[in-house]
Amino acid sequence: MTDERRNANFALAVLFGVNLMNFFDRQMVGALAEPIRLEFGLSDTALGLVNTVFVLVYACVGLPLGRLTDTWLRTRLIAIGVTVWSGFTAASGLASGFWSFIAMRIGVGVGEASCAPAAQSLIGDLFPAGRRARAMAIFMMGLPLGLFAAYLLSGFIGERWGWRAAFFIACIPGLLLAALVLLVKEPGRAAAGGRAAVAVSGQQTAPDSPYRRVARIPTMWWIVLSGMLFNFNLYAVNAFQSPFLQRFHELSLREASQVSAFSLGLAGVIGLLLGGWLGDRLHQRRANGRLLLAATCLLLGAPCVFLALQLPKGSVTAFTLLMGASTALIFAYYSTVYSAIQDVVPPRLRGTAVAAYFFAMYVLGAAFGTTVMGALSDYFAKAAMLAAAASQMAPAFKAAGLHSAMYVIPVLMVLCAGSLYGAARTVANDMRKMQNGTEL
């Protein structure tokens, strides 16, 4: 094994760990939502607002960090970011109220904004196009496994020692990973880019804005739209599935966390691995193979969510299987769509492209997912209370409200699939432009 290959494999292992902790720390709020809501006396709208503020900061800070990714040492940027977010994760456990808790989550968002653009740019330079989807799938396995660990461990720790203890413990592995990132050897820009790298290198002196050059790629517009819809759904589900299980199916914190750990976390590993493997094979046969696969998986996942919501109270096993099937299908999005970005964007613009993509998908998607879901839940809960001619908000009304609100999820999954079919129509032409070094 060559030194370059050894460094690439080590880097991928470390970046996987960083991404795992990224989503572990991010998802702890969703896993511990009910005890946090009850202690601070929050509505579902306010609970969703915690994530909205986090996401807006994450997306806005991500833009300058994305540009910094294209001009500075990516390993150093990631190490600093992991250190910052790990420290603020621990500080979240010291929050004395709603606003101080939000302030700590803002700090987490600032740190985590460094991860995705820099890590994906590194992977794009460390691995050739033929292996990139599989490498991206391994990196993105940190997402479902991070969710799995967040739900499983946070629920266990939160029920035994309180929700604050979970935030303290989560800081430790992050600091260890920050040190390991510094041991990764920074690869040359566009090490795997070949012909396109030379062409783009010549563009570096062009006065045109890098964001304008990215915006002239039609496929990126479709991918951005898909990301907005996808993240709206994903964050809404991750924030409210455990509360839904506790309210509607009357599970304990630990039981609800276990169901979410498997159905929202572990099941995603299947989709990422199969999506990466099948995406690479389809890509060899046709340029739009990866995007067609992602779109089809989302179409198949939507009815699974609908059927899960149709189940009567107490049907926990069937709910877990259906939501798990949906998660396994839709997680093919990450290994296929993220690789498609690398296929159509020149190497020296990849950090910028990922940052712009993340800005749109988080500000216009994830930021509103939890707040809209929370507001819908409160609206339907109040409607249930009025229909029952009650004067106080009972737990049964909160359960009915959240149940009704969650039906928006399968609808938006179908719309997301449509945007990916749109991207599949333009990707071949954009790939040719990138490979030929055509001016963007």
TIBA-44388 format. One record per atom (N, C-alpha, C): x, y negated, z. Coordinates in steps of 0.2 Angstrom, whole numbers, padded with zeros to 4 digits, always signed. Last residue first. Layout:
BEGIN
XYZ;...
REM end
This chain:
BEGIN
-0084-0142-0083;-0090-0142-0079;-0093-0149-0079;-0076-0135-0097;-0077-0141-0093;-0084-0141-0089;-0072-0118-0097;-0076-0124-0100;-0077-0129-0095;-0065-0106-0095;-0062-0113-0093;-0066-0119-0096;-0070-0094-0098;-0067-0098-0103;-0064-0104-0101;-0076-0091-0086;-0071-0087-0088;-0067-0090-0094;-0087-0101-0085;-0081-0101-0080;-0075-0097-0082;-0094-0098-0096;-0091-0104-0096;-0086-0104-0091;-0098-0085-0093;-0094-0086-0099;-0091-0093-0098;-0106-0088-0082;-0100-0084-0081;-0096-0085-0087;-0117-0095-0088;-0113-0098-0083;-0106-0094-0082;-0123-0084-0095;-0120-0090-0099;-0115-0094-0094;-0127-0076-0085;-0122-0073-0090;-0119-0079-0094;-0136-0083-0077;-0130-0082-0074;-0125-0079-0080;-0149-0086-0081;-0144-0091-0083;-0137-0088-0081;-0158-0076-0077;-0158-0078-0084;-0153-0083-0086;-0156-0075-0063;-0153-0069-0067;-0154-0071-0075;-0162-0086-0058;-0155-0086-0058;-0152-0080-0063;-0175-0081-0059;-0173-0087-0063;-0166-0087-0064;-0175-0071-0050;-0176-0069-0057;-0174-0075-0061;-0174-0079-0039;-0168-0075-0041;-0169-0072-0048;-0187-0084-0038;-0181-0089-0039;-0175-0085-0041;-0194-0073-0035;-0195-0076-0041;-0189-0081-0043;-0190-0070-0022;-0188-0065-0028;-0189-0069-0034;-0196-0081-0016;-0188-0080-0016;-0186-0075-0021;-0209-0077-0017;-0207-0083-0020;-0199-0083-0021;-0209-0066-0008;-0211-0065-0015;-0208-0071-0019;-0206-0072+0004;-0202-0067+0001;-0203-0066-0006;-0218-0080+0006;-0211-0083+0004;-0206-0078+0002;-0226-0069+0010;-0228-0074+0004;-0221-0077+0002;-0221-0064+0022;-0221-0060+0015;-0222-0064+0009;-0223-0075+0031;-0216-0072+0029;-0216-0068+0022;-0235-0079+0035;-0232-0083+0030;-0226-0080+0027;-0239-0071+0045;-0241-0069+0039;-0238-0074+0033;-0236-0077+0057;-0230-0073+0054;-0232-0071+0047;-0247-0084+0062;-0242-0088+0059;-0237-0083+0055;-0254-0073+0069;-0257-0076+0063;-0251-0080+0059;-0245-0071+0080;-0247-0066+0075;-0250-0068+0068;-0246-0083+0087;-0240-0081+0083;-0241-0075+0078;-0259-0082+0091;-0257-0088+0087;-0250-0086+0083;-0260-0071+0099;-0264-0071+0093;-0262-0077+0088;-0252-0075+0109;-0250-0069+0105;-0254-0069+0099;-0258-0086+0115;-0251-0087+0112;-0250-0081+0108;-0270-0080+0119;-0270-0084+0114;-0264-0086+0110;-0265-0072+0129;-0268-0068+0124;-0269-0073+0118;-0260-0081+0139;-0256-0077+0135;-0259-0074+0129;-0271-0096+0137;-0269-0090+0140;-0264-0086+0136;-0274-0112+0140;-0270-0108+0135;-0268-0102+0139;-0290-0117+0145;-0283-0116+0147;-0280-0111+0142;-0303-0116+0142;-0301-0123+0143;-0293-0122+0145;-0312-0107+0128;-0308-0107+0134;-0305-0114+0136;-0319-0103+0117;-0322-0108+0122;-0319-0108+0129;-0313-0096+0108;-0316-0092+0114;-0319-0097+0119;-0309-0106+0099;-0315-0101+0097;-0317-0097+0103;-0300-0112+0107;-0306-0116+0105;-0311-0111+0103;-0290-0102+0106;-0292-0104+0113;-0299-0108+0112;-0287-0101+0093;-0290-0095+0096;-0293-0097+0103;-0282-0114+0091;-0288-0112+0087;-0291-0106+0090;-0270-0113+0098;-0275-0118+0100;-0282-0116+0097;-0264-0103+0090;-0265-0102+0097;-0271-0106+0100;-0262-0110+0078;-0267-0104+0078;-0269-0102+0085;-0253-0120+0083;-0259-0122+0080;-0264-0116+0080;-0242-0113+0088;-0246-0117+0092;-0253-0119+0089;-0238-0107+0075;-0240-0102+0081;-0244-0106+0086;-0235-0118+0068;-0241-0114+0066;-0243-0109+0071;-0224-0122+0075;-0230-0126+0075;-0236-0122+0073;-0215-0111+0073;-0218-0113+0080;-0224-0117+0080;-0214-0112+0060;-0217-0106+0063;-0219-0107+0070;-0207-0124+0059;-0214-0123+0056;-0217-0117+0058;-0196-0121+0066;-0200-0126+0068;-0207-0126+0065;-0190-0111+0059;-0192-0110+0066;-0197-0115+0068;-0188-0117+0046;-0191-0110+0047;-0194-0109+0054;-0181-0129+0045;-0189-0129+0045;-0192-0122+0047;-0168-0124+0044;-0170-0129+0049;-0177-0130+0050;-0168-0115+0033;-0168-0113+0040;-0170-0118+0045;-0171-0125+0022;-0174-0119+0023;-0174-0117+0031;-0165-0137+0021;-0172-0137+0018;-0175-0130+0019;-0153-0135+0028;-0157-0141+0029;-0164-0140+0027;-0149-0122+0023;-0150-0123+0030;-0154-0129+0031;-0148-0123+0009;-0152-0118+0012;-0153-0119+0019;-0140-0135+0008;-0147-0135+0005;-0151-0129+0009;-0128-0131+0014;-0131-0137+0016;-0139-0137+0014;-0125-0120+0007;-0127-0119+0014;-0130-0125+0016;-0121-0126-0005;-0127-0121-0005;-0129-0120+0002;-0111-0134-0001;-0116-0137-0004;-0122-0132-0004;-0102-0123+0003;-0104-0128+0008;-0110-0132+0005;-0100-0117-0009;-0103-0113-0004;-0106-0118+0002;-0094-0127-0017;-0100-0124-0019;-0104-0120-0013;-0082-0129-0010;-0087-0135-0011;-0094-0132-0012;-0076-0117-0011;-0077-0119-0004;-0083-0125-0005;-0074-0116-0025;-0079-0111-0021;-0080-0114-0014;-0066-0123-0033;-0073-0127-0031;-0077-0122-0027;-0056-0116-0037;-0054-0122-0033;-0061-0126-0032;-0062-0105-0045;-0059-0104-0039;-0058-0110-0034;-0079-0110-0052;-0071-0109-0053;-0068-0109-0046;-0093-0100-0051;-0090-0106-0049;-0082-0105-0049;-0099-0087-0054;-0100-0093-0059;-0097-0100-0057;-0094-0078-0045;-0094-0076-0052;-0095-0082-0057;-0097-0083-0033;-0090-0082-0034;-0089-0081-0042;-0111-0081-0033;-0108-0088-0033;-0101-0088-0035;-0112-0067-0033;-0114-0071-0039;-0111-0078-0039;-0109-0065-0020;-0104-0063-0025;-0106-0066-0032;-0121-0069-0014;-0115-0072-0012;-0109-0071-0017;-0130-0060-0020;-0130-0067-0022;-0124-0070-0020;-0125-0047-0014;-0126-0048-0022;-0126-0056-0023;-0124-0047-0001;-0118-0044-0005;-0119-0046-0012;-0136-0053+0003;-0130-0056+0004;-0124-0054+0000;-0147-0045-0002;-0146-0052-0004;-0139-0055-0003;-0148-0034+0005;-0144-0034-0001;-0143-0041-0004;-0157-0037+0014;-0150-0039+0016;-0145-0037+0010;-0169-0032+0010;-0168-0039+0009;-0160-0041+0010;-0169-0019+0014;-0170-0021+0007;-0167-0028+0006;-0168-0019+0028;-0163-0015+0024;-0163-0017+0017;-0179-0026+0032;-0172-0029+0033;-0167-0025+0028;-0189-0017+0028;-0189-0023+0025;-0182-0026+0026;-0186-0006+0037;-0186-0005+0029;-0185-0012+0026;-0189-0013+0049;-0182-0010+0047;-0181-0009+0040;-0202-0015+0048;-0198-0021+0048;-0191-0019+0047;-0206-0001+0048;-0208-0005+0043;-0203-0012+0042;-0201+0004+0060;-0199+0007+0054;-0200+0002+0048;-0207-0005+0070;-0200-0004+0069;-0197-0002+0063;-0220-0001+0068;-0218-0008+0067;-0210-0008+0066;-0220+0012+0072;-0222+0010+0065;-0219+0003+0063;-0217+0010+0086;-0213+0014+0081;-0214+0012+0074;-0228+0002+0090;-0221-0001+0090;-0217+0003+0086;-0242-0001+0092;-0239+0003+0086;-0232+0001+0085;-0248-0010+0101;-0245-0004+0103;-0242+0001+0098;-0261-0016+0090;-0257-0017+0096;-0254-0010+0099;-0260-0011+0073;-0264-0013+0079;-0259-0013+0085;-0252-0019+0058;-0253-0013+0063;-0256-0015+0070;-0250-0029+0050;-0257-0026+0050;-0258-0021+0056;-0237-0031+0051;-0241-0036+0054;-0248-0034+0055;-0232-0021+0042;-0230-0021+0049;-0235-0026+0054;-0237-0025+0030;-0240-0019+0033;-0238-0019+0041;-0229-0036+0028;-0236-0037+0028;-0240-0031+0032;-0216-0030+0027;-0218-0035+0032;-0226-0036+0033;-0218-0022+0015;-0216-0019+0022;-0218-0024+0028;-0221-0031+0005;-0226-0027+0008;-0225-0024+0014;-0207-0037+0004;-0213-0041+0006;-0219-0037+0009;-0198-0028-0001;-0198-0029+0006;-0204-0033+0008;-0199-0028-0015;-0201-0022-0011;-0201-0023-0004;-0194-0041-0018;-0201-0039-0019;-0203-0033-0016;-0181-0039-0013;-0185-0044-0010;-0193-0043-0011;-0176-0030-0023;-0176-0028-0016;-0181-0033-0012;-0177-0038-0034;-0181-0032-0034;-0182-0030-0027;-0167-0048-0032;-0174-0050-0033;-0179-0044-0032;-0155-0040-0031;-0158-0044-0025;-0165-0046-0026;-0155-0035-0044;-0155-0030-0038;-0158-0034-0032;-0153-0046-0052;-0159-0042-0053;-0160-0038-0047;-0140-0050-0047;-0146-0054-0045;-0153-0051-0046;-0132-0040-0052;-0132-0041-0045;-0139-0045-0043;-0134-0040-0066;-0136-0035-0062;-0137-0036-0055;-0131-0050-0076;-0136-0052-0071;-0138-0046-0066;-0122-0043-0084;-0119-0049-0080;-0124-0051-0075;-0121-0025-0084;-0124-0031-0086;-0123-0037-0081;-0112-0016-0079;-0116-0014-0085;-0119-0020-0088;-0106-0021-0068;-0101-0018-0074;-0106-0017-0080;-0116-0024-0060;-0113-0029-0063;-0108-0027-0069;-0120-0011-0056;-0124-0015-0060;-0121-0021-0064;-0109-0009-0047;-0110-0005-0052;-0115-0008-0058;-0110-0020-0038;-0104-0019-0042;-0105-0015-0048;-0123-0016-0032;-0122-0023-0036;-0116-0023-0040;-0120-0004-0026;-0125-0004-0032;-0124-0011-0036;-0112-0009-0015;-0110-0004-0020;-0114-0004-0026;-0120-0020-0009;-0113-0021-0012;-0111-0016-0017;-0131-0012-0006;-0132-0018-0010;-0125-0020-0014;-0126-0003+0003;-0129-0001-0003;-0129-0006-0008;-0122-0013+0013;-0117-0008+0010;-0120-0005+0003;-0133-0020+0016;-0127-0023+0014;-0123-0018+0010;-0143-0011+0019;-0144-0015+0013;-0138-0018+0011;-0137-0005+0031;-0139-0001+0025;-0139-0005+0019;-0137-0016+0039;-0131-0013+0037;-0132-0009+0031;-0150-0019+0043;-0147-0023+0038;-0140-0020+0035;-0153-0011+0054;-0155-0009+0047;-0152-0013+0042;-0147-0018+0064;-0144-0012+0062;-0146-0010+0055;-0157-0030+0065;-0150-0030+0065;-0147-0024+0061;-0170-0028+0065;-0168-0034+0062;-0160-0034+0061;-0172-0015+0071;-0176-0017+0065;-0173-0023+0061;-0163-0015+0081;-0163-0010+0076;-0166-0012+0070;-0166-0026+0089;-0159-0025+0087;-0158-0020+0082;-0179-0026+0090;-0177-0031+0086;-0169-0029+0084;-0180-0016+0100;-0184-0015+0094;-0181-0020+0089;-0172-0022+0110;-0170-0015+0107;-0174-0014+0100;-0180-0033+0114;-0173-0034+0111;-0171-0027+0108;-0191-0026+0119;-0192-0031+0113;-0185-0032+0110;-0185-0021+0130;-0188-0016+0125;-0189-0020+0119;-0181-0032+0138;-0176-0027+0136;-0179-0023+0130;-0193-0039+0140;-0188-0042+0137;-0183-0037+0134;-0207-0027+0137;-0203-0031+0141;-0197-0034+0137;-0222-0029+0126;-0215-0026+0128;-0211-0030+0133;-0234-0032+0120;-0233-0032+0127;-0227-0028+0130;-0237-0035+0107;-0236-0028+0109;-0235-0026+0116;-0238-0049+0109;-0243-0045+0105;-0243-0038+0107;-0227-0053+0117;-0234-0056+0118;-0239-0051+0115;-0216-0046+0113;-0217-0047+0120;-0224-0049+0121;-0216-0047+0099;-0216-0040+0102;-0218-0041+0110;-0214-0061+0099;-0220-0058+0096;-0221-0051+0099;-0201-0063+0104;-0207-0066+0107;-0214-0063+0105;-0195-0056+0093;-0195-0053+0100;-0200-0056+0104;-0198-0064+0082;-0200-0057+0082;-0200-0055+0089;-0193-0077+0082;-0200-0076+0085;-0202-0069+0085;-0180-0079+0076;-0182-0083+0082;-0188-0080+0085;-0181-0070+0065;-0176-0069+0070;-0177-0073+0077;-0191-0076+0057;-0192-0070+0060;-0187-0068+0066;-0185-0089+0054;-0192-0088+0058;-0193-0082+0061;-0173-0085+0048;-0173-0088+0054;-0179-0088+0058;-0179-0079+0036;-0174-0075+0041;-0174-0079+0047;-0187-0089+0030;-0190-0083+0032;-0185-0080+0038;-0177-0099+0027;-0183-0101+0030;-0186-0094+0034;-0168-0091+0019;-0166-0093+0026;-0172-0096+0030;-0176-0089+0007;-0173-0084+0011;-0172-0086+0018;-0178-0103+0003;-0183-0098+0005;-0181-0092+0009;-0164-0107+0001;-0169-0111+0005;-0175-0106+0008;-0159-0097-0008;-0157-0098-0001;-0161-0102+0004;-0167-0100-0020;-0168-0094-0016;-0165-0094-0009;-0161-0113-0022;-0168-0112-0021;-0170-0106-0017;-0148-0109-0025;-0149-0114-0019;-0157-0113-0017;-0150-0102-0036;-0147-0098-0030;-0149-0103-0024;-0154-0111-0045;-0159-0106-0044;-0156-0102-0037;-0142-0119-0045;-0149-0122-0043;-0154-0117-0041;-0133-0110-0050;-0132-0113-0043;-0139-0116-0041;-0136-0109-0064;-0137-0103-0059;-0137-0106-0052;-0131-0121-0069;-0139-0120-0069;-0140-0114-0064;-0120-0132-0064;-0120-0124-0065;-0127-0123-0064;-0118-0145-0061;-0119-0143-0068;-0119-0136-0070;-0115-0145-0047;-0122-0146-0049;-0123-0145-0057;-0101-0144-0048;-0105-0138-0046;-0112-0139-0048;-0098-0157-0052;-0096-0151-0057;-0100-0145-0055;-0103-0164-0042;-0106-0165-0048;-0104-0159-0053;-0094-0160-0032;-0101-0159-0031;-0105-0159-0038;-0082-0166-0037;-0083-0159-0037;-0090-0156-0036;-0083-0180-0048;-0085-0177-0041;-0085-0170-0042;-0070-0184-0059;-0077-0182-0058;-0078-0179-0051;-0057-0186-0063;-0060-0191-0058;-0067-0189-0056;-0046-0173-0064;-0052-0176-0067;-0055-0180-0061;-0036-0165-0059;-0034-0172-0059;-0040-0176-0062;-0041-0153-0059;-0040-0156-0052;-0039-0163-0053;-0041-0146-0071;-0047-0150-0069;-0046-0154-0063;-0031-0137-0071;-0030-0143-0075;-0036-0148-0074;-0037-0127-0063;-0031-0131-0060;-0030-0137-0064;-0046-0122-0072;-0048-0126-0066;-0043-0130-0063;-0037-0114-0080;-0042-0119-0083;-0044-0124-0077;-0032-0105-0071;-0028-0110-0074;-0032-0116-0077;-0043-0098-0066;-0039-0102-0062;-0035-0107-0065;-0047-0091-0077;-0051-0097-0075;-0047-0101-0070;-0038-0081-0078;-0038-0086-0083;-0042-0092-0081;-0037-0077-0061;-0034-0076-0068;-0035-0082-0072;-0041-0075-0048;-0045-0079-0052;-0043-0078-0060;-0035-0071-0037;-0038-0066-0041;-0042-0069-0046;-0029-0083-0032;-0025-0077-0033;-0028-0072-0037;-0034-0096-0030;-0036-0092-0036;-0032-0086-0037;-0021-0100-0020;-0028-0102-0022;-0029-0099-0029;-0013-0088-0010;-0013-0093-0015;-0020-0094-0018;-0018-0083+0007;-0016-0082+0000;-0016-0088-0004;-0011-0084+0023;-0015-0088+0018;-0013-0086+0011;-0011-0070+0033;-0007-0074+0028;-0011-0077+0023;-0017-0070+0050;-0018-0068+0043;-0014-0073+0038;-0015-0074+0062;-0010-0069+0060;-0011-0067+0053;-0026-0082+0065;-0019-0085+0064;-0014-0081+0062;-0035-0073+0069;-0036-0076+0063;-0029-0080+0061;-0032-0070+0082;-0031-0065+0077;-0031-0068+0070;-0037-0081+0089;-0030-0079+0089;-0028-0075+0084;-0051-0079+0087;-0047-0085+0085;-0040-0084+0085;-0053-0067+0094;-0053-0067+0087;-0050-0074+0084;-0053-0072+0107;-0048-0067+0105;-0048-0067+0097;-0064-0080+0108;-0057-0083+0109;-0052-0078+0106;-0074-0071+0106;-0073-0076+0101;-0066-0079+0101;-0074-0063+0117;-0072-0060+0111;-0071-0066+0106;-0079-0074+0127;-0073-0070+0127;-0070-0067+0121;-0092-0079+0126;-0086-0083+0124;-0080-0079+0123;-0102-0070+0131;-0101-0070+0123;-0095-0075+0121;-0103-0073+0144;-0099-0067+0142;-0097-0067+0135;-0111-0084+0145;-0104-0084+0148;-0100-0078+0145;-0123-0080+0139;-0119-0085+0136;-0112-0085+0138;-0127-0071+0149;-0126-0068+0142;-0122-0073+0138;-0130-0078+0160;-0124-0074+0160;-0122-0072+0153;-0142-0084+0157;-0136-0088+0157;-0130-0084+0157;-0153-0075+0159;-0151-0077+0152;-0144-0080+0152;-0149-0062+0171;-0152-0068+0169;-0149-0070+0162;-0145-0049+0174;-0142-0054+0177;-0144-0061+0175;-0155-0040+0167;-0151-0038+0173;-0149-0044+0177;-0160-0047+0156;-0165-0044+0161;-0161-0042+0167;-0148-0051+0150;-0153-0056+0152;-0158-0053+0157;-0142-0039+0147;-0139-0044+0152;-0144-0049+0154;-0151-0034+0137;-0149-0030+0143;-0146-0035+0149;-0152-0044+0128;-0158-0042+0132;-0156-0038+0138;-0139-0045+0124;-0142-0051+0127;-0148-0049+0131;-0137-0033+0118;-0133-0035+0124;-0136-0040+0128;-0147-0032+0107;-0146-0027+0112;-0143-0029+0119;-0146-0045+0101;-0152-0043+0104;-0151-0037+0109;-0132-0045+0097;-0135-0050+0101;-0142-0048+0104;-0130-0033+0090;-0127-0034+0097;-0130-0039+0101;-0138-0036+0079;-0139-0030+0083;-0136-0031+0090;-0132-0048+0074;-0139-0048+0077;-0141-0042+0081;-0120-0042+0071;-0120-0047+0075;-0127-0048+0078;-0124-0033+0061;-0121-0030+0067;-0121-0036+0073;-0129-0042+0051;-0134-0037+0055;-0131-0035+0061;-0116-0050+0050;-0123-0053+0051;-0127-0048+0054;-0105-0042+0047;-0105-0045+0053;-0112-0048+0055;-0107-0039+0034;-0110-0034+0039;-0109-0037+0046;-0101-0048+0027;-0107-0050+0029;-0111-0044+0033;-0089-0041+0024;-0089-0047+0028;-0096-0049+0031;-0094-0030+0016;-0091-0029+0023;-0090-0035+0027;-0098-0038+0006;-0103-0034+0009;-0100-0032+0016;-0087-0043+0000;-0092-0048+0003;-0097-0044+0008;-0081-0031-0004;-0078-0035+0001;-0083-0040+0005;-0091-0028-0014;-0090-0023-0008;-0086-0027-0002;-0089-0039-0022;-0096-0038-0019;-0095-0033-0013;-0076-0038-0027;-0078-0043-0022;-0084-0042-0019;-0070-0029-0035;-0070-0027-0028;-0074-0032-0024;-0069-0036-0047;-0072-0029-0047;-0073-0026-0040;-0062-0048-0045;-0070-0048-0046;-0073-0041-0045;-0051-0045-0031;-0052-0046-0038;-0060-0046-0039;-0048-0054-0016;-0050-0048-0019;-0052-0050-0026;-0043-0066-0011;-0040-0060-0009;-0042-0054-0013;-0051-0076-0015;-0044-0076-0017;-0040-0070-0016;-0063-0073-0009;-0063-0074-0017;-0056-0074-0019;-0060-0073+0004;-0062-0067+0001;-0061-0068-0007;-0058-0087+0006;-0052-0083+0007;-0054-0076+0003;-0071-0092+0003;-0066-0094-0001;-0060-0089+0000;-0077-0086+0014;-0079-0084+0008;-0074-0086+0002;-0071-0093+0025;-0070-0086+0024;-0072-0083+0017;-0074-0107+0022;-0067-0105+0022;-0067-0097+0021;-0089-0106+0023;-0085-0109+0017;-0078-0106+0016;-0091-0100+0036;-0093-0097+0029;-0089-0100+0023;-0085-0108+0047;-0084-0101+0045;-0085-0099+0038;-0087-0121+0051;-0081-0119+0048;-0080-0112+0045;-0099-0121+0058;-0099-0123+0051;-0093-0122+0047;-0097-0117+0071;-0098-0112+0066;-0098-0114+0059;-0094-0130+0077;-0089-0125+0077;-0090-0120+0071;-0107-0136+0076;-0101-0139+0073;-0095-0134+0072;-0115-0127+0083;-0116-0128+0076;-0110-0131+0073;-0110-0129+0096;-0109-0122+0093;-0110-0123+0085;-0114-0142+0098;-0107-0140+0098;-0106-0133+0095;-0128-0140+0098;-0125-0144+0093;-0118-0143+0093;-0129-0132+0110;-0130-0129+0104;-0128-0133+0098;-0128-0143+0119;-0123-0137+0119;-0123-0133+0112;-0139-0150+0117;-0133-0153+0116;-0127-0148+0115;-0149-0141+0121;-0149-0143+0114;-0142-0146+0112;-0147-0141+0134;-0146-0135+0131;-0145-0137+0123;-0150-0154+0137;-0143-0152+0138;-0142-0146+0135;-0164-0154+0135;-0160-0158+0131;-0152-0156+0131;-0169-0144+0144;-0170-0143+0137;-0165-0147+0133;-0157-0141+0157;-0163-0143+0155;-0163-0142+0147;-0144-0138+0161;-0149-0139+0166;-0156-0141+0164;-0133-0126+0155;-0138-0131+0153;-0143-0132+0159;-0123-0116+0155;-0123-0121+0161;-0129-0127+0160;-0124-0109+0144;-0126-0106+0150;-0126-0110+0156;-0117-0117+0135;-0124-0116+0135;-0127-0113+0141;-0104-0115+0137;-0107-0120+0140;-0114-0120+0140;-0102-0103+0129;-0101-0103+0136;-0105-0108+0140;-0103-0110+0117;-0108-0105+0119;-0108-0104+0126;-0093-0119+0117;-0099-0122+0118;-0104-0116+0119;-0082-0110+0115;-0082-0114+0121;-0089-0117+0122;-0085-0105+0103;-0085-0100+0108;-0086-0104+0115;-0084-0116+0094;-0091-0113+0095;-0091-0108+0101;-0070-0118+0095;-0075-0123+0097;-0081-0120+0099;-0064-0106+0091;-0063-0109+0097;-0068-0114+0100;-0069-0106+0077;-0071-0101+0082;-0070-0103+0089;-0062-0118+0072;-0070-0117+0073;-0072-0112+0078;-0049-0114+0073;-0051-0120+0077;-0059-0119+0078;-0049-0103+0064;-0047-0102+0071;-0049-0108+0075;-0053-0110+0052;-0057-0105+0055;-0056-0104+0062;-0042-0118+0049;-0048-0121+0050;-0053-0116+0054;-0032-0108+0048;-0031-0113+0053;-0038-0116+0055;-0036-0102+0036;-0035-0098+0042;-0035-0103+0048;-0035-0112+0027;-0042-0110+0028;-0041-0106+0035;-0027-0127+0025;-0026-0120+0027;-0033-0117+0030;-0035-0138+0013;-0031-0136+0019;-0031-0129+0020;-0044-0139+0002;-0038-0143+0002;-0033-0141+0008;-0056-0132+0003;-0052-0132-0004;-0046-0136-0004;-0060-0135+0016;-0058-0128+0014;-0054-0128+0008;-0064-0148+0015;-0057-0147+0018;-0055-0140+0017;-0076-0146+0009;-0071-0149+0005;-0064-0148+0008;-0082-0140+0020;-0081-0136+0014;-0076-0139+0009;-0082-0150+0030;-0078-0144+0031;-0077-0140+0025;-0091-0159+0024;-0084-0161+0024;-0080-0155+0026;-0103-0149+0025;-0101-0152+0019;-0093-0154+0019;-0105-0145+0039;-0102-0140+0034;-0100-0143+0027;-0111-0155+0045;-0104-0154+0046;-0101-0149+0041;-0124-0152+0040;-0121-0158+0038;-0113-0158+0039;-0127-0138+0045;-0127-0140+0037;-0123-0146+0036;-0126-0140+0059;-0122-0135+0055;-0121-0137+0048;-0136-0149+0061;-0129-0151+0062;-0124-0146+0059;-0147-0142+0057;-0146-0148+0054;-0138-0150+0055;-0146-0131+0066;-0145-0130+0059;-0144-0136+0055;-0149-0137+0079;-0143-0133+0077;-0141-0132+0070;-0162-0142+0076;-0156-0146+0078;-0149-0143+0076;-0169-0130+0074;-0169-0135+0069;-0163-0140+0070;-0167-0123+0086;-0164-0120+0080;-0163-0125+0075;-0175-0131+0094;-0168-0129+0096;-0164-0127+0090;-0188-0130+0088;-0184-0136+0087;-0176-0135+0089;-0194-0119+0093;-0191-0119+0086;-0187-0125+0085;-0197-0124+0105;-0192-0118+0105;-0189-0118+0098;-0206-0133+0102;-0200-0135+0105;-0195-0130+0105;-0216-0124+0097;-0213-0129+0093;-0207-0132+0095;-0220-0117+0108;-0216-0113+0103;-0213-0118+0098;-0215-0127+0123;-0220-0124+0118;-0216-0120+0112;-0207-0124+0138;-0207-0126+0131;-0213-0123+0128;-0201-0123+0152;-0208-0125+0150;-0209-0127+0143;-0189-0118+0155;-0189-0125+0153;-0196-0127+0152;-0192-0104+0158;-0189-0108+0163;-0189-0116+0161;-0199-0100+0146;-0203-0101+0152;-0199-0105+0157;-0189-0101+0136;-0195-0105+0136;-0199-0106+0142;-0180-0092+0141;-0178-0099+0141;-0184-0103+0140;-0187-0080+0141;-0185-0082+0147;-0183-0090+0147;-0190-0080+0126;-0195-0080+0131;-0193-0083+0138;-0177-0080+0119;-0181-0085+0118;-0187-0086+0124;-0166-0072+0118;-0168-0074+0125;-0173-0079+0125;-0165-0070+0104;-0165-0064+0109;-0168-0066+0116;-0163-0083+0100;-0169-0079+0098;-0170-0073+0102;-0151-0086+0106;-0157-0090+0108;-0163-0086+0106;-0142-0077+0100;-0143-0076+0107;-0150-0080+0109;-0138-0080+0087;-0145-0077+0088;-0146-0076+0095;-0126-0086+0088;-0131-0090+0085;-0138-0087+0087;-0118-0076+0093;-0119-0082+0097;-0125-0086+0094;-0119-0067+0082;-0120-0065+0089;-0122-0071+0093;-0114-0074+0071;-0121-0073+0071;-0123-0070+0078;-0101-0075+0075;-0104-0081+0072;-0112-0080+0073;-0097-0062+0077;-0098-0067+0083;-0101-0073+0081;-0096-0058+0064;-0101-0054+0069;-0102-0059+0075;-0087-0066+0058;-0094-0067+0056;-0099-0063+0061;-0076-0061+0065;-0077-0068+0066;-0085-0069+0064;-0075-0048+0060;-0076-0049+0067;-0078-0056+0069;-0073-0051+0047;-0079-0047+0049;-0080-0048+0056;-0060-0056+0048;-0066-0061+0046;-0073-0057+0047;-0053-0045+0051;-0054-0051+0056;-0059-0055+0054;-0055-0037+0040;-0057-0035+0046;-0058-0040+0051;-0049-0046+0030;-0056-0044+0029;-0059-0041+0036;-0036-0046+0034;-0040-0052+0034;-0047-0051+0034;-0032-0033+0032;-0032-0035+0039;-0036-0042+0039;-0034-0032+0018;-0038-0028+0022;-0038-0030+0029;-0024-0042+0014;-0031-0043+0012;-0036-0038+0016;-0012-0036+0019;-0015-0043+0021;-0022-0044+0020;-0012-0025+0010;-0012-0024+0018;-0015-0031+0021;-0011-0031-0002;-0017-0027-0001;-0018-0026+0007;+0002-0037+0000;-0004-0041-0002;-0011-0037+0000;+0010-0026+0002;+0009-0031+0007;+0003-0036+0006;+0003-0011-0005;+0007-0017-0005;+0006-0022+0001;+0004+0006+0000;+0000+0000+0000;+0004-0006+0000;
REM end
